[in-house]
Every structure is written in C-alpha cells, then in structure tokens.
Amino acid sequence: MLLRSICCATLISVLAGPALAQDTPAAPDTSAATWQMPWQIAPIGAASSAAGEQTILSMVPGTGLVKGTSTALQTIGQPLPEVPGRNRTVDTCRATVMSEAGKAGMKQVEAVSAGAERTDKKGDYFAPVLFRITYDRRMMYEVRQAVMICVVSRKGAIVDAYLPADEAVITQWPSLSRQ
C-alpha cells in the first residue's frame, strides 16, 4: 500500500509539476550578436536579389568555384587593403560578425581597418571596418565583402555595427582623419 502511494505521488508530481511551475522570464540576450547582420555581408539570398545586387559564379585558381560580386571576387587570394591609423573597433566588430556569420556556415571572416577611429560625445569609438566573409556552400564558396561602421564602447563592448546609408561616408573617411 505504501509503495502504491509513493508511486501515485511520484506520478502526480511528474504530470502536474510542469503545469504548476511558474515560467520565469528569459534573461535578455546581451550577447554581441543581438544585431541583424546586413544583407551585404550575409549569405547571398532574397535580400541581395531584391536590392539588385549582381553576383557571378567564377572558377578561382587554388580556391575552386566561388560566387560573389565582381568586387569581392577580384580580391580573393590577396590580403585586404588596410588603411593606417588607430582603429580599436576591428577586433570587437570581427568577433560580432563571426558570431552571426558562424550561424550561416561561414568558413572565414577577414576584417581590417578602413579608416582611423573617431570618438562620439559618449566616448564610444567608431570607425569603418572592411570585411570579407567566405561562406562554405555545397560544392562552392560564397564571398561577401563590404565596409561597415563599427561602434565600440570605451570598455571594449560592441555597441553597433552597420552599413552607412551613403557610401560617400566611407570614401571620405580617410581624408577626414587627416584633418
């Protein structure tokens, strides 16, 4: 009889326990990868087609079959050109992009400074960073390349990473840093 009571009590707690438990609110995601990766560096998809991006498929010696924009394909096998000047955003921004790109099958993320850092009124650093991301696809690779503005706090935490609305911001950045 005692055994039957223990079994019934165990069965009730197993079945009713989840219903009686209160849901605790999930902790907010404070990871560096809470932002949405811009379509320009995400794997080629509907957003890049909708934006009118032209991609080509090319056989690259030493690499194989690669899909990407003509700009991205021209630089494969060469180091990305780095702009001189202090840029404390590169490593933090690279880590953020790697976190998101890893979810999409990234093989490699390259990042270099595309201009010297600036500081805003809060003391955050912001600067352009050139990215080249290689995604591993079935029987080929996809290569994405773009310059993003990365914003990093004084403590070294990512604040934001985005593509500027106007490409002139990037083309004029090095000349601004020499003033």
N, C-alpha and C positions, 0 to 999 in steps of 0.2 A: 504494500500500500504506500509506504513512504517513497519507494522507488518510482511509483506511478505519479505521485505528487511532484517529485523533483523533475521528472520528465515533462509533465504538463507545464510546470512553471518555466522550465527552460524553453519549451516550445512557444509559450506565450511571449516570453521576453524577446525571442528571436523574431517572431512575426510582428509583434506590436512595437518593439523597440524603435525601428526606423520611423514609424508613424508618430511616436511620442517625442522623438528627438527634435529639437528646435534647430532650424537651419541658421547657421552663423553666417553673417555676411562675408563674402570673399574679400580678402585684402586687395586693395587697389594694386594694379600692376605698375610698379615703379621701375621696371627694367628699362634699359637704354633703348630697347626696340619697341616702344609703345607707339611710335610714329608709323605712318604708312610710307613705304618705300615708293618714291616717284616712279612712274612708268618708264622713264628714260633709262633707269638702271635695273628695273625689274625684268624678268624674262619676257621675251617678245610675246605679245598677246594682243587681245582685243583693243586695249587702250592705245597701244602703239599704232595699230592699224587705223583706229578712229582718228588719231592725230595726224594721219597721213605720212607716217614715217616710212621711208623706203629702205627695205633690207634686202641684202643679196646673199646668195649662197656661194661660197668660194672654196676651192681646194688650196690650203695653205701648206707649203712645204714644211715638213717637220712637225706639223700640228694635225693636219687632216682636214676634214670637211667642217667649215665654220660658217655660221650665219650671223650677220650683223649689218650695221650701217657701213657705208664706204669709209667714213672717217674712222670708225673703230677697227675695221679690217686693215687699214693702211698702217697701223702702228703695232700690229701683232708681232711678237718676237723682239720688240725694241722696248727699252725702258721708257716709262712715261716722262715727258719733259717736266722738270721741277723748276718752279720759279723761286729765286732766292728770297730770303727774308724770313724772319721768325714766324712760325705758324704752329701754335700749340694745339690746334684743333685736329690735326691729321690723325693721330693715333686713336683718340677717343671716337672720332667720327668713323674711322675704319672699323673699329670694334662694333659700333652700332650697325653699320651696313652689313658687316659679316654675319651678325646675329640674324638679321632678316633674310639676307641672301642665302644663308645656310638652309633655311626652311624651304627654299625654292630650288635646291640642287646645285648650289654654287660650287665650283671647283677651286676658284682662286679670286681673291679681291686684292687689287693693287690700288694704292692711294698715294698721291704726292701733293705737296703744296702747289696751289695755283696762284698764290699771292700772299703777301705779308699780312699778318693778323692786324685787326683793329680792336678797340675796346668800346663798349657802349656805356651808357650812363650808369648801369648797374655793375660795371666792372667785368661783364662777360666778354670773352674773346670770340670774335667771328672772323672767318676768313674763307676764301674759296679753296676747295679741295677737288682735284681731278681724280676720278675713279674709272677703273676699267675692271669689269667683273666678267669672269668666264663661267658660264653655266654648262654643266655636263648634261648632254641630251643623248637620246638613243642614236647611236652611230654618227654623232656630230657634236659640235660645241656651239653655244651662242655667246657672242661677245657684246657687252653693253658698255658704253663709255659716255660720261657726262661730268660736268663740273657742278658741284653743289656748294652752297654756302653753309658752313657748319658753325654752330654756336655752342660754346662750351663755357661752363661756369668757372669762376676763379678756383674752385675746388677740384676742377677736372672732370665734372659730370656733364654728360650731354644735355643740352637744353633744346636744341632743334637742329635739323638738317633738311635743307630744302633747295630746290632749283629756283634760281631767280626768275621772275616773270619776264625780265628783259635781259637778253644775252649781252647787251652793252655794259651791264654791270660788271660782268667778268672781263670783257675785253678792255675796259678802262681801269680795272683794279690795279694792275702793276704800276700804271702811271700815277695813280693816286698815292700809292705807298712811297713814291719818291719825292712827294711834295714836302 
